[in-house]
Amino acid sequence: MATDADGSDRAERSAGGGDEREVLGSGASSAEGAPHPSAARVVTLFEDRAEVVRAARVEVAAGAQWIAIGGVSVFVDERTVQARVAGAGADGAGADGQGAGADGQGAVRVTAARVRWRAHREAALGREAIDALEREQREASRRAGAAERARDRASRREAHLDQLVAKWAHAMSEAPKDAGEPARLASWRAGVEALHAALTEALGASADARAARAHAEDDARRAAARLREGSIEQPRYEAVIEVEVHAPAPQPIEIELTYRVACAIWRPEHLARLSAHAAAGAGGPEAQGAGGSVELTTWAAAWQATGEAWENVTARFSTARPSRSAEAPLLADDVLRVRRRAEVDRRRVVVEARDQAIAMAGLGRGARAVDEMPGVDDGGEPLIFEAAEPVTLPSDGRPTRIEIARRSIPAELALVLYPEAHPAAHLRATVTLDGGGAGGRPRPLLAGPVKVARGGSLIGRARLDFVGAGEPFELGFGVDDAVRVRRTVDEEQETSAITGSRKIRRRVKLSVSNLSSSVKRVLVTERIPVSEVADVEVALGEASGWTLDEDEKDGFLRGRIELPPKGLRTMSFSYELRAASSVVLPF
């Protein structure tokens, strides 16, 4: 909590039950009344937090006073709060800042800033929703009372008709003298039928009234249950920033706050789109080394659940990590221990085979902005990207994508084939990142997911590592189904009867076919084993049409082949492994 110059301000806050208590020293008072509204203007998102600049327009009186500013998240970091008076001539910042008022009536000084967290209890539903539920409950109770009265009237009429039917039956039992006359019988029959019809009607009305009462009582119970749930009070937390301002005269001023808040992050995301004409011509005779262009678009995927309203703000995205420690770690001793080799280890050498990933950063050509890549994905220098126009970031925890960079870069296209890994050819673009920054300043590509597209068609997703300015990198743009390969391996083993040494000869044969009606030029990449043990030798045999990389320690063979329409070409190479008798091979 920020304090005044003599350190006399102290505040004690309690969130329990919505009570708040504040103890103030001499010369300090708490801001009274509702907090002044404010609006966020600039938001800078970091890896795991955000820095917000918001402003509030207030009317100040002469003298010293505390001003409460609302709209602040409860996750605000009080240690980062800075306040100043914005406007011409304002040069102060933080609790010691000062500046001129917006209308120039005199110097307005900001001497302290602090955060106060408040907690109060409020119903789960708003006042309007609670009023609607109360009206619904009253209406259901009224309908239940009306149905009960209708049922009571129907019951009394039913009892009255029962008495009339009983009297009619008693009268018929006396058998009057003229009972056999047709007119008399028709009259009695009509009377009893009328009684039975009225009784049936009364029974139906009574049943309808009971059903209406049951429905109304159910509606009343449901409305009462919703009203009870909506009326339950829950604690609500909010924060305000209080600023102590000294003004020589009453005047309107604008207070600008800068602070950092949690629950806001961003991550880079890319789209690499290969031009339609380049993708269409990639399989022709000019495919090997053919030129094209790749449009790289970078988005900032931003999330925020701070509870603040960031509407039409200037959004900036920084790769800096203010939460990381700036001190170098202490070094610890790395103790090595030596032991004698066992006798069994002296008699034999156990060899293991493994697949090793070869780092292709830089692709062996181009110029890097730095000699070595640090562990930070921004190349060791914090970068800031800014959106081209104001944006709105809702506080719903869902990602919002904002475009922060777009550039079109020439690319070298090729059809590449890795028969050992996949039987189909892939379209590869080799791109050298130029310095596409403002004023010619190099701007790297940050590591992140990348969507790849040909023209207007999205064809897949990939991963892009950090790429420095002037550094070439590769992007794959899907499979060319017209080029297929079949790979076979023949192996022969021979063991010397005298020395016990082993020889393994392998011959790899490739059958590459072109199923399309156009010429295809393909770059084929194969590999041979690389030995790290002096007792195991690997020798390349017949390899017509293949070129071994200058750096032979990786063991990559590369060959170029031109396929005619509907054509088939074969390629082959062989190599030999020689191992001493004391070597145990893994195959």
MOBELBEL-V933356 format. One record per residue. N is the residue number from 1. RES is the residue in one small letter. PHI is phi in degrees with one decimal (* if undefined). PSI is psi in degrees with one decimal (none if undefined). BURIAL is b if it has 24 or more other ideal C-beta (glycine too) atoms within 12 Angstrom, else e. Layout:
[[N | RES | PHI | PSI | BURIAL] [N | RES | PHI | PSI | BURIAL]]
//
This chain:
[[1 | m | * | 130.1 | b] [2 | a | -72.9 | 144.2 | b] [3 | t | -125.2 | 168.7 | e] [4 | d | -79.0 | -175.7 | b] [5 | a | -61.9 | -40.1 | e] [6 | d | -89.2 | 4.0 | e] [7 | g | 68.3 | 24.1 | e] [8 | s | -86.0 | -13.3 | e] [9 | d | -80.0 | 133.9 | b] [10 | r | -143.4 | 145.6 | e] [11 | a | -138.7 | 135.7 | b] [12 | e | -117.4 | 126.9 | e] [13 | r | -119.6 | 143.2 | b] [14 | s | -131.8 | 126.7 | e] [15 | a | -92.3 | -5.9 | e] [16 | g | -73.6 | 127.5 | e] [17 | g | 66.2 | 13.9 | e] [18 | g | 78.7 | 4.2 | e] [19 | d | -81.7 | 147.6 | e] [20 | e | -138.8 | 132.7 | e] [21 | r | -127.9 | 137.6 | e] [22 | e | -133.1 | 131.4 | b] [23 | v | -113.1 | 123.2 | e] [24 | l | -117.9 | 142.7 | e] [25 | g | -86.7 | -168.5 | e] [26 | s | -69.9 | 145.5 | e] [27 | g | 75.2 | 17.0 | e] [28 | a | -139.7 | 145.9 | b] [29 | s | -145.7 | 156.3 | e] [30 | s | -85.9 | 149.6 | b] [31 | a | -66.9 | 133.9 | b] [32 | e | -106.5 | 157.7 | e] [33 | g | 82.4 | -177.5 | e] [34 | a | -69.3 | 145.5 | e] [35 | p | -67.4 | 151.8 | b] [36 | h | -75.2 | 138.0 | b] [37 | p | -70.3 | 153.1 | e] [38 | s | -141.4 | 165.2 | b] [39 | a | -134.3 | 136.5 | b] [40 | a | -74.0 | 137.7 | b] [41 | r | -113.0 | -47.1 | b] [42 | v | -129.0 | 132.4 | b] [43 | v | -127.4 | 122.9 | b] [44 | t | -111.4 | 114.9 | b] [45 | l | -94.2 | 134.9 | b] [46 | f | -107.3 | -167.9 | b] [47 | e | -64.0 | -36.7 | b] [48 | d | -139.9 | 17.0 | b] [49 | r | -164.5 | -178.8 | b] [50 | a | -142.4 | 151.5 | b] [51 | e | -110.4 | 126.1 | b] [52 | v | -114.4 | 135.4 | b] [53 | v | -115.1 | 115.2 | b] [54 | r | -127.8 | 156.3 | b] [55 | a | -131.5 | 149.7 | b] [56 | a | -136.0 | 136.8 | b] [57 | r | -97.9 | 119.7 | e] [58 | v | -133.8 | 159.3 | b] [59 | e | -105.3 | 123.0 | e] [60 | v | -109.1 | 151.4 | b] [61 | a | -96.6 | 172.8 | e] [62 | a | -72.1 | 139.6 | e] [63 | g | 102.0 | -167.8 | e] [64 | a | -89.8 | 140.8 | b] [65 | q | -159.9 | 154.6 | b] [66 | w | -100.9 | 133.0 | b] [67 | i | -120.4 | 125.0 | b] [68 | a | -94.4 | 131.5 | b] [69 | i | -119.7 | 124.1 | b] [70 | g | -97.8 | -169.3 | b] [71 | g | 81.6 | 12.7 | b] [72 | v | -99.5 | 142.7 | b] [73 | s | -69.4 | 151.0 | b] [74 | v | -72.7 | -12.0 | b] [75 | f | -91.3 | 15.8 | b] [76 | v | -64.9 | 140.7 | b] [77 | d | -92.8 | 109.8 | b] [78 | e | -63.4 | -27.3 | b] [79 | r | -68.1 | -19.8 | e] [80 | t | -100.7 | 2.5 | b] [81 | v | -71.7 | 128.8 | b] [82 | q | -130.6 | 142.7 | b] [83 | a | -134.5 | 143.4 | b] [84 | r | -153.8 | 163.1 | b] [85 | v | -93.1 | 117.9 | b] [86 | a | -79.5 | 159.1 | b] [87 | g | 128.2 | 177.5 | b] [88 | a | -63.6 | 132.0 | e] [89 | g | 82.8 | -3.0 | e] [90 | a | -74.0 | 122.1 | b] [91 | d | -127.6 | 5.3 | e] [92 | g | -92.8 | 163.1 | b] [93 | a | -153.1 | 146.1 | e] [94 | g | 71.5 | -159.9 | b] [95 | a | -69.0 | -20.8 | b] [96 | d | -99.3 | 6.7 | e] [97 | g | -74.3 | 156.0 | b] [98 | q | -151.1 | 158.0 | b] [99 | g | -170.1 | 170.3 | b] [100 | a | -82.5 | 149.4 | b] [101 | g | -67.1 | 160.7 | b] [102 | a | -63.6 | -29.8 | b] [103 | d | -98.4 | 4.6 | e] [104 | g | 72.5 | 18.5 | e] [105 | q | -77.3 | -11.0 | e] [106 | g | 160.1 | 167.2 | b] [107 | a | -76.8 | 128.7 | b] [108 | v | -111.1 | 126.8 | b] [109 | r | -111.2 | 139.8 | b] [110 | v | -104.2 | 118.7 | b] [111 | t | -107.6 | -17.9 | b] [112 | a | -160.7 | 154.9 | b] [113 | a | -147.0 | 140.6 | b] [114 | r | -150.7 | 163.2 | b] [115 | v | -111.9 | 133.4 | b] [116 | r | -119.8 | 126.4 | b] [117 | w | -98.4 | 131.6 | b] [118 | r | -118.4 | 147.8 | b] [119 | a | -135.2 | 128.2 | e] [120 | h | -141.4 | 160.7 | e] [121 | r | -98.8 | 138.4 | e] [122 | e | -144.5 | 156.6 | e] [123 | a | -68.3 | 154.2 | e] [124 | a | -65.0 | -32.5 | e] [125 | l | -107.3 | 157.3 | e] [126 | g | -75.0 | 172.5 | e] [127 | r | -62.9 | -39.6 | e] [128 | e | -64.8 | -42.6 | e] [129 | a | -65.6 | -39.6 | e] [130 | i | -65.9 | -41.5 | b] [131 | d | -61.5 | -40.3 | e] [132 | a | -64.5 | -40.8 | e] [133 | l | -66.7 | -37.8 | b] [134 | e | -64.2 | -41.8 | e] [135 | r | -63.3 | -40.4 | e] [136 | e | -63.4 | -40.4 | b] [137 | q | -66.3 | -42.6 | b] [138 | r | -64.1 | -41.1 | e] [139 | e | -64.6 | -40.1 | e] [140 | a | -66.0 | -38.6 | b] [141 | s | -66.1 | -38.9 | e] [142 | r | -62.9 | -43.5 | e] [143 | r | -66.2 | -35.2 | b] [144 | a | -65.5 | -40.8 | b] [145 | g | -65.3 | -41.5 | e] [146 | a | -64.0 | -39.8 | e] [147 | a | -66.5 | -36.4 | b] [148 | e | -66.4 | -39.3 | e] [149 | r | -68.2 | -38.6 | e] [150 | a | -64.0 | -37.8 | b] [151 | r | -67.2 | -37.5 | b] [152 | d | -64.8 | -42.1 | e] [153 | r | -63.6 | -42.6 | e] [154 | a | -63.9 | -35.9 | b] [155 | s | -67.3 | -41.8 | e] [156 | r | -65.8 | -40.7 | e] [157 | r | -65.1 | -38.0 | b] [158 | e | -62.0 | -42.1 | b] [159 | a | -66.5 | -39.1 | e] [160 | h | -63.4 | -43.5 | e] [161 | l | -66.9 | -34.2 | b] [162 | d | -62.1 | -40.0 | e] [163 | q | -65.4 | -41.2 | e] [164 | l | -63.0 | -41.8 | e] [165 | v | -64.0 | -39.3 | b] [166 | a | -65.0 | -41.4 | e] [167 | k | -64.3 | -38.5 | e] [168 | w | -64.2 | -42.1 | b] [169 | a | -64.7 | -38.8 | e] [170 | h | -65.2 | -37.9 | e] [171 | a | -66.9 | -37.0 | e] [172 | m | -69.5 | -25.7 | e] [173 | s | -72.9 | -18.5 | e] [174 | e | -79.2 | -11.6 | e] [175 | a | 50.5 | 76.8 | e] [176 | p | -62.7 | 164.8 | e] [177 | k | -66.3 | -36.3 | e] [178 | d | -97.1 | 29.3 | e] [179 | a | -66.8 | -24.5 | e] [180 | g | -83.2 | -5.4 | e] [181 | e | -71.7 | 136.1 | e] [182 | p | -59.2 | -40.3 | e] [183 | a | -64.5 | -42.3 | e] [184 | r | -63.5 | -44.0 | e] [185 | l | -62.2 | -40.6 | e] [186 | a | -65.3 | -37.0 | e] [187 | s | -65.2 | -46.3 | e] [188 | w | -64.2 | -39.3 | e] [189 | r | -63.8 | -43.0 | e] [190 | a | -63.4 | -38.1 | e] [191 | g | -65.4 | -45.5 | e] [192 | v | -68.0 | -35.1 | e] [193 | e | -65.6 | -38.6 | e] [194 | a | -64.4 | -39.7 | e] [195 | l | -63.3 | -45.4 | b] [196 | h | -64.1 | -39.0 | e] [197 | a | -63.6 | -43.1 | e] [198 | a | -65.6 | -38.3 | e] [199 | l | -65.0 | -42.1 | b] [200 | t | -61.9 | -41.3 | e] [201 | e | -63.7 | -40.1 | e] [202 | a | -66.5 | -39.7 | b] [203 | l | -63.1 | -42.5 | e] [204 | g | -63.3 | -42.7 | e] [205 | a | -63.1 | -38.0 | b] [206 | s | -65.6 | -41.2 | b] [207 | a | -65.7 | -41.9 | e] [208 | d | -62.8 | -39.9 | e] [209 | a | -65.7 | -39.6 | b] [210 | r | -65.3 | -41.0 | e] [211 | a | -64.7 | -42.1 | e] [212 | a | -64.0 | -38.5 | b] [213 | r | -65.8 | -39.1 | b] [214 | a | -64.9 | -43.3 | e] [215 | h | -64.2 | -42.4 | e] [216 | a | -65.0 | -39.6 | b] [217 | e | -66.0 | -38.0 | e] [218 | d | -63.2 | -43.5 | e] [219 | d | -62.6 | -39.1 | b] [220 | a | -66.0 | -40.3 | b] [221 | r | -64.9 | -43.2 | e] [222 | r | -64.0 | -43.1 | e] [223 | a | -63.2 | -38.9 | b] [224 | a | -66.1 | -38.3 | e] [225 | a | -66.5 | -44.1 | e] [226 | r | -64.6 | -36.3 | e] [227 | l | -65.9 | -40.3 | b] [228 | r | -64.0 | -43.0 | e] [229 | e | -65.7 | -41.9 | e] [230 | g | -72.0 | -20.7 | b] [231 | s | -90.5 | -4.4 | e] [232 | i | -66.6 | 128.9 | e] [233 | e | -87.2 | 134.7 | e] [234 | q | -124.7 | 150.3 | e] [235 | p | -71.9 | 137.9 | e] [236 | r | -122.8 | 130.5 | e] [237 | y | -108.6 | 142.0 | b] [238 | e | -147.8 | 159.5 | b] [239 | a | -129.4 | 147.4 | b] [240 | v | -133.3 | 150.9 | b] [241 | i | -105.8 | 123.0 | b] [242 | e | -101.1 | 131.2 | b] [243 | v | -121.0 | 130.9 | b] [244 | e | -91.8 | 121.9 | b] [245 | v | -121.0 | 137.4 | b] [246 | h | -113.7 | 118.1 | b] [247 | a | -122.2 | 137.2 | b] [248 | p | -75.0 | -21.3 | e] [249 | a | -156.2 | 156.6 | e] [250 | p | -60.9 | 134.5 | e] [251 | q | -169.6 | 157.5 | b] [252 | p | -84.3 | 137.5 | e] [253 | i | -135.7 | 166.0 | b] [254 | e | -119.5 | 119.5 | b] [255 | i | -98.6 | 128.8 | b] [256 | e | -110.1 | 127.2 | b] [257 | l | -111.8 | 140.7 | b] [258 | t | -129.5 | 127.9 | b] [259 | y | -158.1 | 168.0 | b] [260 | r | -114.7 | 148.5 | b] [261 | v | -141.0 | 146.7 | b] [262 | a | -85.1 | -177.2 | b] [263 | c | 65.7 | 36.4 | b] [264 | a | -147.8 | 127.0 | b] [265 | i | -141.7 | 169.3 | b] [266 | w | -150.3 | 154.7 | b] [267 | r | -142.2 | 143.4 | b] [268 | p | -77.7 | 150.3 | b] [269 | e | -146.7 | 141.3 | b] [270 | h | -124.1 | 158.5 | b] [271 | l | -132.2 | 122.3 | b] [272 | a | -109.7 | 115.8 | b] [273 | r | -115.9 | 118.0 | b] [274 | l | -82.5 | 134.0 | b] [275 | s | -61.0 | 146.7 | b] [276 | a | -61.8 | -41.7 | e] [277 | h | -68.7 | -33.8 | e] [278 | a | -68.6 | -40.6 | b] [279 | a | -66.9 | -36.2 | b] [280 | a | -70.2 | -35.9 | e] [281 | g | -94.0 | 7.9 | b] [282 | a | -70.4 | -19.1 | b] [283 | g | -99.0 | 1.5 | b] [284 | g | -81.3 | -172.1 | b] [285 | p | -60.9 | -24.5 | e] [286 | e | -89.9 | 9.7 | e] [287 | a | -63.0 | -44.5 | b] [288 | q | -70.3 | 110.9 | b] [289 | g | 81.9 | 9.5 | e] [290 | a | -67.6 | 154.1 | b] [291 | g | -99.0 | 153.6 | e] [292 | g | -159.6 | -166.7 | b] [293 | s | -142.1 | 143.3 | b] [294 | v | -120.8 | 125.2 | b] [295 | e | -93.9 | 117.9 | b] [296 | l | -104.0 | 120.7 | b] [297 | t | -116.8 | 130.0 | b] [298 | t | -112.7 | 130.1 | b] [299 | w | -113.3 | 153.7 | b] [300 | a | -104.8 | 113.9 | b] [301 | a | -88.2 | 110.0 | b] [302 | a | -113.3 | 137.5 | b] [303 | w | -122.3 | 145.4 | b] [304 | q | -153.3 | 134.9 | b] [305 | a | -134.7 | 44.9 | b] [306 | t | -80.4 | -20.2 | b] [307 | g | 90.3 | -3.9 | b] [308 | e | -89.7 | 158.2 | b] [309 | a | -98.9 | 110.1 | b] [310 | w | -107.0 | 90.6 | b] [311 | e | -116.5 | 128.5 | e] [312 | n | 52.2 | 52.1 | e] [313 | v | -102.8 | 157.4 | b] [314 | t | -81.1 | 111.6 | b] [315 | a | -97.2 | 128.8 | b] [316 | r | -123.9 | 147.4 | b] [317 | f | -129.2 | 117.5 | b] [318 | s | -113.4 | 144.6 | b] [319 | t | -91.5 | 0.9 | b] [320 | a | -67.1 | 154.2 | b] [321 | r | -124.7 | 83.3 | e] [322 | p | -67.0 | -16.4 | e] [323 | s | -84.5 | -11.5 | e] [324 | r | -77.8 | 150.6 | e] [325 | s | -72.1 | 139.5 | e] [326 | a | -94.1 | 1.1 | e] [327 | e | -98.3 | 143.1 | e] [328 | a | -72.7 | 143.8 | e] [329 | p | -72.2 | 154.5 | e] [330 | l | -76.2 | 142.7 | e] [331 | l | -84.8 | 143.7 | e] [332 | a | -116.1 | 154.7 | e] [333 | d | -69.9 | 137.1 | e] [334 | d | -106.7 | 103.2 | e] [335 | v | -87.2 | 128.0 | e] [336 | l | -107.0 | 141.3 | e] [337 | r | -123.2 | 143.5 | e] [338 | v | -113.3 | 138.4 | e] [339 | r | -133.3 | 156.1 | e] [340 | r | -74.1 | 142.3 | e] [341 | r | -72.9 | 138.8 | e] [342 | a | -71.6 | 160.3 | e] [343 | e | -63.1 | -37.7 | e] [344 | v | -67.1 | -31.1 | e] [345 | d | -70.9 | -27.7 | e] [346 | r | -75.9 | -25.7 | e] [347 | r | -85.8 | -23.0 | e] [348 | r | -142.9 | 159.7 | e] [349 | v | -121.9 | 120.5 | e] [350 | v | -95.9 | 122.3 | e] [351 | v | -107.0 | 134.9 | b] [352 | e | -112.9 | 145.6 | e] [353 | a | -106.7 | 140.0 | e] [354 | r | -148.5 | 155.1 | e] [355 | d | -95.4 | 125.2 | e] [356 | q | -112.9 | 128.8 | e] [357 | a | -76.5 | 130.7 | e] [358 | i | -96.9 | 123.3 | e] [359 | a | -68.9 | 125.4 | e] [360 | m | -110.3 | 17.5 | e] [361 | a | -60.6 | 126.9 | b] [362 | g | 86.8 | -18.8 | b] [363 | l | 55.5 | 19.8 | e] [364 | g | 76.2 | 9.7 | e] [365 | r | -150.7 | 171.3 | e] [366 | g | 86.8 | -178.6 | e] [367 | a | -124.4 | 134.5 | e] [368 | r | -92.8 | 151.7 | b] [369 | a | -72.3 | -29.9 | b] [370 | v | -131.5 | 157.0 | e] [371 | d | -71.2 | -41.1 | e] [372 | e | -128.3 | 143.8 | e] [373 | m | -83.2 | 114.4 | e] [374 | p | -66.4 | 175.5 | e] [375 | g | -72.9 | -17.7 | e] [376 | v | -80.2 | 138.3 | e] [377 | d | -72.9 | -7.4 | b] [378 | d | -97.6 | 16.2 | b] [379 | g | 75.7 | 13.1 | b] [380 | g | 91.8 | -9.7 | e] [381 | e | -117.1 | 119.4 | e] [382 | p | -59.6 | 136.6 | e] [383 | l | -118.3 | 150.4 | b] [384 | i | -127.2 | 126.6 | b] [385 | f | -112.4 | 143.4 | b] [386 | e | -127.8 | 138.0 | b] [387 | a | -67.9 | 148.8 | b] [388 | a | -72.4 | -23.1 | e] [389 | e | -144.6 | 161.5 | e] [390 | p | -59.3 | 145.1 | e] [391 | v | -129.5 | 164.5 | b] [392 | t | -119.7 | 123.1 | e] [393 | l | -112.6 | 102.2 | b] [394 | p | -69.9 | 149.4 | e] [395 | s | -90.8 | 66.5 | b] [396 | d | -122.9 | 4.4 | e] [397 | g | 73.1 | 10.1 | e] [398 | r | -103.2 | 149.0 | e] [399 | p | -72.2 | 139.6 | e] [400 | t | -120.5 | 123.8 | b] [401 | r | -96.1 | 128.2 | b] [402 | i | -127.1 | 125.9 | b] [403 | e | -73.2 | 130.5 | b] [404 | i | -123.8 | -12.4 | b] [405 | a | -160.7 | 147.9 | b] [406 | r | -152.2 | 131.5 | e] [407 | r | -151.4 | 151.0 | b] [408 | s | -114.2 | 125.5 | e] [409 | i | -125.5 | 135.0 | b] [410 | p | -62.0 | 147.0 | e] [411 | a | -136.7 | 150.3 | b] [412 | e | -102.1 | 121.0 | b] [413 | l | -100.1 | 148.4 | b] [414 | a | -159.0 | 148.5 | b] [415 | l | -92.4 | 121.3 | b] [416 | v | -116.9 | 146.8 | b] [417 | l | -134.0 | 126.1 | b] [418 | y | -117.9 | 86.2 | b] [419 | p | -59.8 | -33.1 | b] [420 | e | -69.6 | -25.7 | e] [421 | a | -100.8 | -36.9 | e] [422 | h | -154.3 | 141.3 | e] [423 | p | -81.6 | -4.6 | e] [424 | a | -111.9 | 155.9 | b] [425 | a | -85.5 | 151.0 | b] [426 | h | -120.7 | 146.8 | b] [427 | l | -88.6 | 122.2 | b] [428 | r | -119.6 | 137.0 | b] [429 | a | -116.0 | 125.9 | b] [430 | t | -101.4 | 118.0 | b] [431 | v | -118.5 | 135.4 | b] [432 | t | -105.4 | 117.1 | b] [433 | l | -72.6 | 121.7 | b] [434 | d | -90.0 | 179.4 | b] [435 | g | -86.7 | 70.2 | e] [436 | g | -78.3 | 28.9 | b] [437 | g | -85.9 | 173.6 | e] [438 | a | -67.5 | 136.0 | e] [439 | g | 67.5 | 21.7 | e] [440 | g | 79.8 | 4.8 | e] [441 | r | -73.6 | 130.9 | e] [442 | p | -60.8 | 137.5 | b] [443 | r | -125.2 | 117.2 | b] [444 | p | -76.8 | 173.0 | b] [445 | l | -101.5 | 128.5 | b] [446 | l | -81.5 | 152.1 | b] [447 | a | -68.0 | 140.6 | b] [448 | g | 169.4 | 174.4 | b] [449 | p | -68.0 | 148.4 | e] [450 | v | -135.2 | 132.8 | b] [451 | k | -94.5 | 134.0 | b] [452 | v | -111.0 | 140.2 | b] [453 | a | -143.3 | 149.3 | b] [454 | r | -112.0 | 113.9 | b] [455 | g | 61.8 | -121.5 | e] [456 | g | -98.5 | 9.4 | e] [457 | s | -110.1 | 126.6 | e] [458 | l | -82.6 | 126.1 | e] [459 | i | -115.4 | -8.2 | b] [460 | g | 165.9 | -174.7 | e] [461 | r | -128.6 | 152.0 | e] [462 | a | -146.9 | -174.7 | b] [463 | r | -125.6 | 131.6 | e] [464 | l | -113.1 | 124.7 | b] [465 | d | -83.8 | 174.4 | b] [466 | f | -61.9 | 133.2 | b] [467 | v | -125.8 | 118.7 | b] [468 | g | -82.7 | 164.2 | b] [469 | a | -63.8 | 135.5 | b] [470 | g | 81.2 | 5.2 | b] [471 | e | -101.1 | 129.5 | b] [472 | p | -79.6 | 149.5 | b] [473 | f | -148.0 | 165.6 | b] [474 | e | -116.3 | 145.6 | b] [475 | l | -133.6 | 134.8 | b] [476 | g | -93.9 | 137.9 | b] [477 | f | -121.2 | 43.1 | b] [478 | g | 91.6 | -179.5 | b] [479 | v | -96.2 | 141.8 | b] [480 | d | -100.2 | 101.7 | b] [481 | d | -67.9 | -12.7 | e] [482 | a | -74.5 | -22.1 | b] [483 | v | -106.2 | 123.0 | b] [484 | r | -131.0 | 155.0 | b] [485 | v | -136.4 | 145.0 | b] [486 | r | -120.0 | 128.3 | e] [487 | r | -117.9 | 129.1 | b] [488 | t | -128.1 | 146.2 | e] [489 | v | -126.7 | 123.8 | e] [490 | d | -107.5 | 134.0 | e] [491 | e | -128.8 | 137.7 | e] [492 | e | -128.6 | 137.2 | e] [493 | q | -121.1 | 142.4 | e] [494 | e | -140.9 | 132.4 | e] [495 | t | -119.9 | 127.8 | e] [496 | s | -71.6 | 132.6 | e] [497 | a | -71.9 | -26.2 | e] [498 | i | -93.4 | -56.4 | e] [499 | t | -85.7 | -21.0 | e] [500 | g | 79.9 | 4.6 | e] [501 | s | -70.8 | 154.2 | e] [502 | r | -116.8 | 146.5 | b] [503 | k | -129.2 | 130.8 | b] [504 | i | -122.4 | 118.6 | b] [505 | r | -107.5 | 131.1 | e] [506 | r | -127.5 | 137.4 | b] [507 | r | -124.1 | 124.0 | e] [508 | v | -106.9 | 128.4 | b] [509 | k | -121.4 | 132.8 | e] [510 | l | -119.3 | 134.8 | b] [511 | s | -117.9 | 107.8 | b] [512 | v | -105.4 | 127.6 | b] [513 | s | -121.6 | 149.7 | b] [514 | n | -117.1 | 113.6 | b] [515 | l | -92.7 | -2.3 | e] [516 | s | -94.3 | 178.1 | b] [517 | s | -101.4 | 17.5 | e] [518 | s | -128.3 | 159.8 | b] [519 | v | -72.9 | 140.0 | b] [520 | k | -124.7 | 133.2 | b] [521 | r | -111.4 | 125.3 | b] [522 | v | -125.6 | 139.0 | b] [523 | l | -99.8 | 116.5 | b] [524 | v | -102.4 | 132.9 | b] [525 | t | -121.5 | 124.5 | b] [526 | e | -125.5 | 178.9 | b] [527 | r | -147.5 | 155.2 | b] [528 | i | -122.9 | 157.4 | b] [529 | p | -63.1 | 152.6 | b] [530 | v | -120.6 | 127.1 | b] [531 | s | -95.6 | 135.4 | b] [532 | e | -108.7 | 5.6 | e] [533 | v | -117.6 | 134.6 | b] [534 | a | -66.5 | -25.3 | e] [535 | d | -80.9 | -3.8 | e] [536 | v | -122.4 | 124.9 | b] [537 | e | -116.8 | 143.2 | b] [538 | v | -123.1 | 124.1 | b] [539 | a | -123.1 | 130.4 | e] [540 | l | -80.5 | 130.2 | b] [541 | g | -96.3 | -129.6 | b] [542 | e | -69.7 | 124.8 | e] [543 | a | -147.5 | 60.0 | e] [544 | s | -70.9 | 128.7 | e] [545 | g | 85.6 | 2.0 | e] [546 | w | -110.1 | 151.9 | b] [547 | t | -127.0 | 125.0 | e] [548 | l | -84.8 | 134.7 | b] [549 | d | -54.9 | 148.6 | e] [550 | e | -58.0 | -37.5 | e] [551 | d | -87.6 | 89.2 | e] [552 | e | -69.2 | -11.1 | e] [553 | k | -68.0 | -18.0 | e] [554 | d | -89.2 | -23.5 | e] [555 | g | 72.7 | 28.0 | b] [556 | f | -91.3 | 132.9 | b] [557 | l | -107.9 | 135.9 | b] [558 | r | -129.4 | 137.1 | b] [559 | g | -140.0 | 147.1 | b] [560 | r | -112.7 | 137.0 | b] [561 | i | -139.3 | 141.3 | b] [562 | e | -109.3 | 123.9 | b] [563 | l | -106.2 | 123.1 | b] [564 | p | -74.6 | 166.4 | e] [565 | p | -58.0 | 133.3 | e] [566 | k | 55.7 | 30.4 | e] [567 | g | -103.7 | 170.7 | b] [568 | l | -138.8 | 133.6 | e] [569 | r | -131.6 | 148.1 | b] [570 | t | -117.3 | 146.2 | e] [571 | m | -137.9 | 149.5 | b] [572 | s | -153.3 | 156.4 | b] [573 | f | -155.7 | 164.2 | b] [574 | s | -141.2 | 156.3 | b] [575 | y | -149.6 | 162.6 | b] [576 | e | -131.7 | 137.4 | b] [577 | l | -109.7 | 128.9 | b] [578 | r | -119.7 | 128.6 | b] [579 | a | -133.9 | 140.4 | b] [580 | a | -70.2 | 167.5 | b] [581 | s | -67.1 | -24.4 | e] [582 | s | -83.0 | 0.6 | e] [583 | v | -97.0 | 132.2 | b] [584 | v | -102.9 | 109.4 | e] [585 | l | -83.8 | 153.6 | b] [586 | p | -82.7 | 2.4 | e] [587 | f | -143.2 | none | e]]
//
